[in-house]
Amino acid sequence: AYTFKVRAKDNAGNLSAFTSDLTVTTSAPNPCDTDTTVPSAPGALSSPSKTDTSINLSWGAASDNCGVTAYEVYQNGVLKTTVTSTTASITGLTANTTYAFKVRAKDAKNNVGAFNTETSYTTNPTTTATLPGTVTSNGGAIANGTNKSFAVNVTSAGTYRLSIQSTSTVNSRLINVSFNGTNYDLAVDAGQTVIADFPNVTTGAKTIVITAKSDNVVIGTISGTNLTGGNPCDTDAQAPTVPTGLTSPSKTSTSVNLSWTASTDNCGVSA
């Protein structure tokens, strides 16, 4: 505790009387400033989803007297990533391969708790899509300047039309699509589908490569149709999918603004 009093002085040096004493007690030290208590172990691991190259992990939250600030995720005994939530997506894995994971928590003073029980998960085996047909329904995000490859098995020779859907929320995303020795630079708007034709495609194992040439490239469905014997879109009878998620983000006394999730179509949605 400290006791204070105050008096005034003028330019001539005359001093007033003191105020009454005021005693103030400083606050107690924050125990977290010198915290040495480690967090508890996180809850059991689970894997809500996985692919041939990625495993998504989830676990129960740890507790700490001063609060958990991060979780360290270990893969095969080596620190793989540090996250602030109770989920992590581990990418760049090998198909049909088993990996062991464990997680521990730490607090603001870098006190590190015990690991939860190490748990192993196996990535999915590689599956090769068949053309003609759907290559993937979720091509995923592709960072600017990088590419993603999609293995396919062509079962009938001819000229192939590839349809590539954008699930980005940004218009005019630039991509390059390469297949069978031919490539195209294309621009695709949010929720729309672009097409490209590739001649003289022979049967057997092939690879479709999509390269992002701008930011915010996210690919949805990729499919291919054999045009040999005529353009199937000339006699197309397949209806687009139903738009979903109709909402009204704003309205006035004389107008209503509408928004919805784009449909997809084998030959592209036109309106």
Buried (B, 14 or more C-beta within 10 A) or exposed (E): EEEEEEEEEEEEEEEEEEEEEEEEEEEEEEEBEEBEBBBBBBBEBEBEEBBBBBBBBBBBBBEBBBEBBBBBBBBEEEEBBEBEEBEBEBEEBEEEEEBEBBBBBBBBBEBBBEBBEEBEBBBBEEEEBBBBEBBBEEBBEBEEEEBBEBEBEBEEEBBBBBBBBBBBEEEEBBBBBBBBEEBBEBBBBBBBBBBBBBEEBEEEEBEBEBBBBBEBBBBBBBBBBBBEEEBBBEEEEEEBEEEEEEEEEEEEEEEEEEEEEBBBBBBBBEE
